[in-house]
């Protein structure tokens, strides 16, 4: 069974958790700035548990986990916090060529954060570190891996193979793939969708995203998923999954074990990637070429092929600018350039 996701629920309900923390720690009456009485069990000048809770909520659980991993990898290689610029340089040199340039840059961000959080001066901005990183970029290049986008024809083939599973798992995978593509959702967004976030209309579904990668403050946005023809309809696929699963509240995309039993918790973002890889592998594709981002990339590419304008694509994807979309649109535009011979 795919492991239930703990982080979406905690991310979406962090505000409530902080309030609960405030109630649980309120052994004495609240003391506010300007009052004479100091709260019990508090070190002078130290933030309260409530304040610490709000500070912790300033970054997502995924970001916190990434920073922790960066620090762990640095320490495993012999690094210390605080570190010297020479330690950072030796760390970069040891992993240059083994890790992608983008990964090394992410490690530097984590190491910088580890210093700042503890009140140390960060060595990451030292000139020798910057010069070393520039040399690594020049030596190995900065080209990032591009996952293969999953297009409409891929989805049609994947639907055929998806049906060759146990009924509940087949229904779940079909709904996840079609809704994920039609809504251009990130995998982290898919696993946080709850039944109460879905509103049915005569011409499709409206799905509320309470929080997303580019909306950490929870302003929220809605995505409309229209009906499609035949077996490719994401609306009918989702309705079928909800009916067969009996889910009428809570997370809609959940784990299903080999006995076709449905878990109480949501899928993890990694499970979404594994479902996509398995589905593309069953139709003869290379699993290594796709990722959890392939459906979102596929929507952008397919929309560009269909002639949609960037502002129309952004309306669905939630991108705030055309810069990211250009990675999908420009290759399509180049393929339309006529020969001058």
ZILINKA-V233451 format. One record per backbone hydrogen bond with DSSP energy under -0.5 kcal/mol. NH is the residue of the N-H (numbers start at 1). CO is the residue of the C=O. E is the energy in kcal/mol with one decimal. If there is no record, write none. Layout:
# ZILINKA-V233451
nh:co:e
NH:CO:E
NH:CO:E
This chain:
# ZILINKA-V233451
nh:co:e
5:266:-2.5
6:4:-0.6
10:6:-1.6
11:7:-3.0
12:8:-2.6
13:9:-2.0
14:11:-0.7
17:13:-2.3
18:14:-2.3
19:15:-1.8
20:16:-2.5
21:17:-2.4
22:18:-2.1
23:19:-2.1
24:20:-2.6
25:21:-1.8
26:23:-0.8
27:25:-2.2
32:30:-0.5
35:32:-2.1
42:39:-0.7
46:43:-2.5
52:48:-2.6
53:49:-2.1
54:50:-1.9
55:51:-2.2
56:52:-2.3
57:53:-1.6
58:55:-1.2
59:56:-1.0
64:60:-2.3
65:61:-2.3
66:62:-2.2
67:63:-2.5
68:64:-2.2
69:65:-2.2
70:66:-2.3
71:67:-2.3
72:68:-2.3
73:69:-2.6
74:70:-2.0
75:71:-2.6
76:72:-2.4
77:73:-1.1
78:75:-1.9
79:74:-2.4
88:84:-1.8
89:85:-2.5
90:86:-2.5
91:87:-2.1
92:88:-2.4
93:89:-2.5
94:90:-2.0
95:91:-1.4
96:92:-1.3
97:99:-0.8
98:95:-1.5
99:95:-2.5
104:100:-2.2
105:101:-2.3
106:102:-1.9
107:103:-2.3
108:104:-2.0
109:105:-1.7
110:106:-2.1
111:107:-2.5
112:108:-2.7
113:109:-2.5
114:110:-2.1
115:111:-1.6
116:112:-2.4
117:113:-2.7
118:114:-0.8
118:115:-0.6
119:116:-1.3
120:115:-2.8
126:123:-1.6
129:126:-0.8
130:126:-2.1
131:127:-2.5
132:128:-1.8
133:129:-2.4
134:130:-2.1
135:131:-1.9
136:132:-2.0
137:133:-2.2
138:134:-2.1
139:135:-2.0
140:136:-2.8
141:137:-2.2
147:145:-0.6
148:289:-3.5
150:294:-2.0
151:149:-0.7
155:151:-2.2
156:152:-2.2
157:153:-1.8
158:154:-2.5
159:155:-2.3
160:156:-1.2
161:157:-1.6
162:158:-2.1
163:159:-1.3
164:161:-1.2
165:163:-1.0
170:166:-2.9
171:167:-2.3
172:168:-2.5
173:169:-2.7
174:170:-2.2
175:171:-2.1
176:172:-2.7
177:173:-2.6
178:174:-2.3
179:175:-2.6
180:176:-2.2
181:177:-1.9
182:178:-2.8
183:179:-2.3
184:181:-1.0
185:180:-1.7
189:186:-0.6
190:186:-2.1
191:187:-1.7
192:189:-1.0
193:189:-0.5
193:190:-1.2
195:250:-3.0
197:194:-1.8
198:195:-1.5
199:197:-0.5
199:206:-2.8
201:204:-3.0
204:201:-1.1
205:225:-2.8
206:199:-2.8
207:205:-0.5
207:223:-3.0
208:197:-2.3
209:207:-0.5
209:221:-3.2
210:208:-0.8
212:215:-1.0
215:212:-1.6
218:215:-1.2
221:209:-1.7
223:207:-2.7
225:205:-3.3
225:223:-0.5
226:224:-0.6
227:203:-1.5
232:229:-1.6
233:230:-1.5
234:232:-0.6
237:233:-1.9
238:234:-2.2
239:235:-2.3
240:236:-2.4
241:237:-2.0
242:238:-2.6
243:239:-1.9
244:240:-2.7
245:241:-2.2
246:242:-1.3
247:242:-0.6
248:246:-0.6
252:193:-2.0
254:252:-0.8
255:265:-0.9
257:261:-2.3
260:257:-2.2
263:255:-2.9
266:5:-0.5
267:253:-2.3
272:268:-1.4
273:269:-1.5
274:270:-2.1
275:271:-2.2
276:272:-2.1
277:273:-2.5
278:274:-2.6
279:275:-2.3
280:276:-2.3
281:277:-2.1
282:278:-1.7
283:279:-0.6
283:280:-0.6
284:281:-1.4
285:280:-2.5
287:285:-0.6
289:286:-1.5
290:287:-1.2
294:291:-1.6
297:293:-2.6
298:294:-2.2
299:295:-2.3
300:296:-2.0
301:297:-2.4
302:298:-3.0
303:299:-2.7
304:300:-1.9
305:301:-2.2
306:302:-2.0
307:304:-0.9
308:303:-2.4
312:309:-0.9
313:309:-1.9
314:310:-2.7
315:311:-1.3
316:312:-0.8
316:313:-0.8
317:313:-2.6
318:314:-2.6
325:321:-0.5
326:322:-1.8
327:324:-1.4
328:325:-1.8
329:325:-2.4
330:326:-2.3
332:328:-0.8
333:329:-2.4
334:330:-2.7
335:331:-1.6
336:332:-0.6
336:333:-1.0
337:334:-1.4
